[in-house]
Amino acid sequence: MTNPKYSLGTEANRIFMASETYELLKFGTGFPAPNGGSGWLNGDGSLDPSQGVQTWITCRMAHVYSIGALLGYPGAGELVDKALNGLTGILHDDEHGGWYPQINEDGSPTPDKICYTHAFVILAASSALLAGRPGAKELLDEALKTFNERFWDDETGLAVDTWNTEFTKLDPYRGLNANMHTTEAFLAVADATGDNTYRVRAGRIIDHVIGWAKNNEWRIPEHFNSDWSINLEFNADKKDDQFKPYGATPGHGIEWARLITQWALSSFANAEGAEPYIEAAELLFARAVADGWNADGTVGLAYTTDWSGKPVVTDRMHWTLAEGLNTSATLYAATGKEEYANWYATFAEYVDEHLIDHEGGSWFHQLDKDNKVIGTVWPGKSDLYHAFQSTLIPFLDPAVSVATAVKNAE
C-alpha cells in the first residue's frame, strides 16, 4: 500500500507538501546579494560569491517570494523587492537595454543577451505584479518591450536565442529550452494581465514543438540552426552541458507536457479542442518515463538520452522530479487516468527519500545514478524555483499559471 503522504487527494500529502513549501521559503531567505539581486545558494543556504549575481536566479527568487507573499509568508514582499532592485540595478544594461546574464564576483558583466534570461525577467515581473510589489508593472512593461523587439520572431512563431551585448549580432543557434521558458512566461503574463496575445503566441510555439516531437518518436529535439533546421548532434562533445545538453532531455518532455496541457485547458472552451493537445502531452510524458525512469538499473530519471532512448548522462537532476510531480498531477486532473496518480506517488516517494535534504533544508540539486549527492553540473542548491512550484502546482487549477492560481485561491 502506498504511504498516504505520497498519494494525491489525501490530507497527508497536502500537509507533506505544504510543510515543504514553508521549509523551502525558510531555506532561501538569505538569497539577497549585497548590491541587489540574488546570489547562488550553497548547500547550507549561504551565498557562493564565486557564482556572482545571475539574472535567471534573481528572477526565480523574485517569482518564488512573490508567491510566498501571496501565501502570507512573513517578510516575503521585502525579499521580492531586493531581487527586483537587482533587476532594475546592477543586472540591467542601461546603455544597450535588456539584462546581462550575470554580474561576476569582480563586478563585471557577463557578455551577451540571452532569451532564457529575459523570459525569466517576464516571469518574475508578472508574479511581482500579482503580489503588488512597487515597480513591478514598469519592469514587466520594459521586459515585454525588450522581448518583443529582440527575441520574439513573429514570422516564425518562435523566440531566437542569443544576441551580443549591444544587440547588434544575433547568434545562429536556436534552442527549445529558451522557448519552453518563453512559453511559461507568456502564459504567466496572459494570466496576470489578461492580455491574450501572449497565450496565442505560446500556442504557436507549442504547435512547433508537437510537430518536431511527433516526427521524432516523441523525443523533443532541443537544438537548431538559424533556419530552424534540427541539429541532433549539437554538443555531442559536451553531453552534460548545464543548459544545452546533447540528445533528448526526458525532464523537458515532462515539463513541456504540463505547459501544453495548461495552454490547451486555458485556450479551448470545449474538451474537443483541447483533446489533441492533451493526447500529445500524454505521449511526451509516456516517452520520457519509458526512456528515462529506472533505465540504468537504479531508481531515478536519467538526465539525457540518445535519439534511440538510451541514457547518456545518467545523473539525476532535482528539477526533473519536480516537473514529474507537476505534470503527473496535471495530467491526472486533465484526464482522470489513475496511472498519473500512480506516477505522482512514485515521484513523491523518490523526492522524499533521495532529494529533500531533511537535515540541511531544500533539495539536493544533482545526484549520480546511484543517488549519491554530487555537484558537477549543479553545485549547492542554487535556487528554489522547481522544488517550490512542485509543492503547489499539483493542488491548483491546471489551466492557470502558478502565481495567478495562488492569487485566485486566496
N, C-alpha and C positions, 0 to 999 in steps of 0.2 A: 504494500500500500504506500502511495506517495505521501511524504510528510506534508501535512496541510499547509505549512508555511510556504511551500513551493507551488501550491495549486491556486490558479486564478479563481476569483469569486469567493475565496474563504476570508474570514476575518483575520486568520493567522497570516495569510500572505499580505494582506493590506497593511497590517501592523509591522511585519518584517520590512516591507519596502518603505513605509512611511518613516520608520526609525532610521533607515538608511538615508533617506532624503535629508534628515536633520544631521546625521553623522557627517555626511559629505559637506553640507553647508558649514558645519563647525570646523571641519578639517581645513577648508580653504580660506578662512578669514584673514590669513597672513599674506594673501596674494599681492596687495598693493606694493608697487616698486616706489622707491624714494622720489623719483621725478615724474610720477604718473604712470598709468597703465599697470599691467600685471607682469610679475616675474614668473619664472618657471618653478613649479613646486618640486622640492626634493621629496624623498620618501617619508620625511617626518613633517612635511608641511612648511618647512623653511624655504627660502628662495635660493636658487642656484644662480649666482651672478654671472657665471660663465655663459649662460644662455641668453643674457641680455633681456630686453623687453620686446616681446614678439606681438605683432598686431593680432594675429589669429587667436593667441592665448588670451590676450586682453579682451577681445570681443567675446570669446567663450565665457570668460568670468563675468563680464558685464551682463550677458544673457542669463547665466545661471543665477546671479544675485538679483537680477530684475524679477525673475520668477520667485526667488526667495522673498523679495519684498512683497510680491502679490500673495505669498503664503503667510505673510506677517512675521518673517524671521527677524529678530532684533538686529538692528544695525545694517541690514542688507542694502537699504537705499543709499546710505552713505558710501558703502563699498562700491556700488554701481558708479557713483559719481567719481570715485577715484580712478576707476577704469576709464570712464568717459573723458576724464581730464587727460589721460594718455592719448586718447584718440583725437582730441582737439588740440593737443600739445605736441609732445616730442615725436609721436608717431606720424603726424601729419606733415606732408610736404607742402609748405606754404608757398614755395616758388612754382612748382610744376603741377600742383594739385594731387589728389589721391593720398594714399598711405604707403609709407615704407613697409617692407615686410617685417623689419626688426630694427631696433636701436641696439647696437652692440655694447658690450661692457665698457668700452672706451668712449662711448657717446657718439660714435659714427653710425650713420645709417647703412643698412644692407642695401645694395643696389636692386633695381628693377621694381616693377609694379605688377603685382600678381593677382589674378582673378580670384583665386581661393581666398586670399586675404580680404579682398573687397566685398566678396559675398558675405563674409563673417561680419564686416562692419555693418552691412544692411541688417543682418540678423540681430546684432547687438542693439542697434539703434531702434529697431522696431519693438524689441522687448522692453527697452528702457522707456520708450514712449508709452507703452501699456502700463508701466509701473509709475508713470507720471514724473519721471526724473527731468530736472531742468536741462535744457539744451538738447534733449533727445530728438525733438522734431526737426531742429535745424541740422543736426548731424544726419538724420535719416534723409532729409531733402538733399543734402550735399552728396551723401553716399549713392543715392539713386541717380543723381545727375551725372556723377563721375562714371558710374557703372554703365549707364545708358549711352554715354558718349564714347567710352573707351573699350568696354568689354562686350557689350551685347551686339551681336551681329544679327540684325533683324531680317536680313535677306535669307540667311541660313536657318535662323531659329535656334542658335546655339551661342554660347559665350566663348570668346577667344581666351587665351591663357596668360601670356606674359608679355608685357611691354618693358622697354628700358625705362630708367628712372624719369627721363624727360618726356616720356610718351611720344617719342619720335620714331621708334623702331619696334615693330611687332615681331616677336619670335615665331618661327614657323610651327612650333609644337602646338598641338591642340589636345586637350585632355578631358576625360569624363569626370575625374574627381572634382575638379572645379565646377563642372556643370551640375554635378549632384548637389553640391552645397549652394549653387545658384538656385536650383530648383527649391531647395529647402528655404532659402532666403526669400524667393519670390512668393512662395506660399505664405510665409510668415507676414510679409508686407501686405498681401491681399487680405489676410485675416485681420491684421492690426488696423488697417486704414480703410478697408472696403474697396480699394482700387483693384478691380478685377482684371485689369490689363496684365498684371503680373501672374495671375492664375492661368490666363490664356498662354502666356509665354512659357510657364512651367510645363504646360501640356505639349507645347511644340518640342521642348527638349525631350520630354518623356516619349513622344512618338518616335523620335530618332533612336533613343536607347532601346526601345522594344524591338524596333526593326533590326538593329545591329545584333541584339541578343538572340532573336528568333533565328537569324541566319547563321548563328554560331553555337547551336545546341544549348542556348540559354546561358552560355558563359559570356559575360559582357566584355567586349574589347574596351580597353581603358585609354589607349594611346593612338594618336592620329597625326597625320601630316597636315600641312596648311590647307589643303583642299578637302580635308576630312576623309581622306583615304586611310584605311586602317593600317596600323603598324604593329603587327603582332609580336615582333621581335624586339621592341623597344626595351632598353635596359636589361637585355639578356646577360650583360656583363655586370649588372648591379641589381641582383634579383630581389634584395630586401630593402630597396630604396624607401625612405620614410613616407614619401608622398606619391611616388610614381614607380611602384614595383613592377617587375616583369610578370607577364602572364595574367591569369584571371584572379580576382580577389573575391573569394566567397562572401566575405563580410560586406562587400559593396553590393553583391547580388541581393543579399538580405536587406541592406539599407534602401536600395532602390525599390525593392518590393513594397516596403512601407510607404515611401514617398508616392509611388504610383497609386497605391490604394487610397491614400489620403487625398490625392488630387482627384481621383475618379469619384470618390464618395462626395467630394465637395463641388464637383463640376456638373453632375448629371442629376436632374430631378427624379429620374426613374432608374430602377435597378438595371434595366435593359442597356442603357448607355454605358453604365459603369462596368458591366459584366465582362467584356473582353479585356479590359484593363486589369481587373481583379484576377482573371484567369492567367494573364501574363505575369502578374505578381506572384501567383502561386507557383508557376513554372520556374521563375527565378529563384524563389525560396527552395523549391524541391531540388533544383540543380546544385545550389550552394551547399545544402546539407548533405546531399548524396556524395558530392566531391570532397567536401572539407571536414565533415564531422567524423571523428574517430577513424580517420582514413589511414593513419600511420601507426596503428597498434596501441595507441593510448588515447584516453578521453580528451576531447577538446576540438577546436576548429582550426584547421591549418590556415595560415595567413594567405598563402597563394598556391595556385596550381598551374600546371602547364595547360595547353589547349586540349589535351585529352582527359583532363581532370585529375592527373596525378599530382600529389602535393609536391611543391618546390621548396618554399620556405615553410617549415613545419612549426615555427614559433606560434604561440597563441597570444594575440593582442587583445587587451581587455575590451576595446571598443567593439569588436566583432560580436562578443557575447551580449554587450549592452544592446546592440542593434538586434540581436537574436530575440531578446526579451520583448523589445518594442514590436518587432514585425510579427512574431508568433501571436502576440496578444491582439494586434491589429487585424491579422487575417482571421483569427478566431471570431472577433467582433463582426467582421465583414461577411464571413461565410457560415459561422456556426459549426464548422467541422472540428470534431473532437481532437483530430491529430494535432491541431495547432495549440490547443490547451496542453496536450501532452508534451509538445516541444517546449512550450513556456516552462513547464515544470522541470524538464531536463536541463534547460539553460539556467534556471534559477538555482537548482541544486549545485551545478558546476560553479556558478558565481559565488555562492555561499562557501563552498568547500575550497576553492582554489584562488579566487580573485579578491574577495573582500579581505582586507588586512584587519582582522578582528582586534589586533593589539595596537597597531600604529595608526589606523584610520585610512580612509579612502580605499581605492582598489589598486592592486598591483597592475602595472600597465603592460608588462610583457613577461611571458613565461616561455620556457623551452618546451619541446614536445613531451617531456616527462613532467611538465607542470612545476618546474623549478623557476624561481624568480630570476630573470636576467634583465639587462638594460642596454643591449647593443643598439637597438633602434629607438627605444623609448626609455631613457634613464629617468629614475624618480617617478613622480606621479604628477605630470606636468599641469594638468587642469582637471576640472570636474565634469565637463560637459556631457560626455557619453554616459558615464555612470549615473549622473544626476538625472538626466532625462529618462533613463530606463526605470527609475523609481516612480515616475509619474505617467508617462505616455500610456502604459498598459491600462490605466484606470480612467483615462479621459476620452473625450469624443474623438474617434479615429479620423473624422473628416476635418479636424481643426488643428492648426499648429499649436505646439505645446503651451506657449505663453498666453495666447488668446484663450485656449481651452481652460487653463488655470483661472484666468480672469473671469471667464464665463461661469465657472463653477463656484465662484466666491459665495 
